[in-house]
């Protein structure tokens, strides 16, 4: 795996992944940036959701559940002292579909966060990862 970052001359960067996809990072205005893009730690939080989301989507596909849509809401808390790692993360998985029940959805999320999601494996070393599942009617 490879990536590269190019500085914008201020407090932001453009990252290019090894698969040639671009992302923009910045910091908040109160920290000297332009606030023009997610911060690096916001990307970590989104990476956790994305990593788990891919796992959950695949598990639910294999279970042949009729999921029409789902979203993951994330909230993170950071340490006060440097390095300001994530110390607590709350994920809320909200599903919409036909005939959905909690148990298979919760099983899929548990499998993702405890076994498959590499980002959860890393973030979980510093953060208490909590989660819940909701079914939207």
HELIX and SHEET records of a PDB file:
HELIX    1   1 UNK A   29  UNK A   31  5                                   3    
HELIX    2   2 UNK A   40  UNK A   62  1                                  23    
HELIX    3   3 UNK A  102  UNK A  111  1                                  10    
HELIX    4   4 UNK A  112  UNK A  116  3                                   5    
HELIX    5   5 UNK A  118  UNK A  123  1                                   6    
SHEET    1   A 3 UNK A   3  UNK A   7  0                                        
SHEET    2   A 3 UNK A  13  UNK A  17 -1                                        
SHEET    3   A 3 UNK A  22  UNK A  25 -1                                        
SHEET    1   B 3 UNK A  66  UNK A  78  0                                        
SHEET    2   B 3 UNK A  86  UNK A  98 -1                                        
SHEET    3   B 3 UNK A 128  UNK A 135  1                                        
END                                                                             
